């Protein structure tokens, strides 16, 4: 086989930690890809269950699976860096250990990357709720309204609200590996939010970007024990990621041109972070976030809508307790609005059900009328068939009578002919005798 045939097109890097329950499904979805020129680099981050044994068993069946066992726990960011260092594919994708990808994902994304010659291809994704078993589109992962109307575009073509054009996770993005290496980008080695800086920084300096408008990956949510579900244990990581991004932009000379985008994103992201953290970690996190927000030195003119401006005002001026009370008030108002909206929806549903019932009755009446009309037509058709058969019988009888009469007529005519012949013979007998005498 030629070297070209053996060339690795896509490196798939998967950090794993205590994933025994689901890692087989994830790996099987990768190994069943229609694109065969892939390598799967699995970094076991000091699992304490039998994750490593499961991976080893799979790797014995397919040599494309490589296993790296961390000596010390590095977290998701550090483990991805380990995989990045040994990957050899032209393109690279970083999956979570509970992601599930469509069988043609890597083939489609790599072919599209080759066709468009871009540094990164972003596909659409959906969530899979482990509690309810429901799949749902993650529409916020690609904000088409913020993207330029072009198949291939540069970062600077996103003129407004850059940091909300995408979500900064890596598993829906196929990166050109050499572009990562040439810029020296690394994942932050922090417990959570360790992908934000890497992905966002890459997208800021990518040569070009393209979107493949197909849902190709399902991301598991609401899994107990996942890092995203335990962010309270490392609540400052979100701030560390934003600070690293700000410093990177400053170094690259990008901050001045994106400062308004950055301020909007920081407020939106940190308010979401605050609203999803509870327990003892909330108050110290709020104080840190408040200090960071104040340092942004933002005014209302900096924000793209009133909601972001209001969020900034709440964080910058309230205490942690006051913020919680305001959050409670907002939740209650949202609940009241939701209840009122539900009442309106129920009323609308009642009206629609009444109309639907009326339509069902009209439809039933129409079906009865159609049935009766069809029955009447059938009865008329039956009567016409019977009349036709009666006429046919009469015709057949008359035809037979006529045949019989014709036969009788022919017989009588033959009899007459015979009689005439016989009479003629007798009348001419004397003449025949006289003729015979004179001879």
Secondary structure, 3 states (H helix, E strand, C coil): CCHHHHCCCEEEEEEECCCCCCHHHHHHHHHCCCCCCEEEEEEECCCCCCHHHHHHHHHHHCCCEEEEECCCCCHHHHHHHHHHHHCCCCEEEEECCCCEECCCHHHHHHHHHHHHCCCEEEEEEEEEECCCCCEEECHHHECHHHCCCCCEECHHHCCCCHHHCECCCCCCEEEEHHHHHHHCCCCCCCCCCCCHHHHHHHHHHCCCEEEEEEEEEEEEECCCCCHHHHHHHHCCHHHHHHHHHHHHHHHCCCHHHHHHHHHHHHHHHHHHHHHCCCCCHHHHHHHHHHHHHHHCCCCHHHCCCHHHHHHHHHHHHCCHHHHHHHHHHHHHHHHHHHHHHHHHHHHHHHHHHHHHHHHHHHHHHHHHHHHHHHHHHHHHHHHHHHHHHHHHHHHHHHHHHHHHHHHHHHHHHHHHHHHHHHHHHHHCHHHHHHHHHHC
